[in-house]
């Protein structure tokens, strides 16, 4: 039978790994990585809140502009 310390260690490792993945995906900021993307409705706002980058459709057209 495995020791309780092993299960505690394994549980902490799983929780830590899950937290890192979730926090890494949900963190917002003012920069993007090469593998990240913006989709319709998402924006990237500068640190000072002065600039905003995103896609929009003028006049409800199917064409997307930046």
Buried (B, 14 or more C-beta within 10 A) or exposed (E): EEEEEEEEEEEEEEEEEEEEEEEEEEEEEEEEEEEEEEEEEEEBBEEEEEEEEBEEEEEEEEEEEE
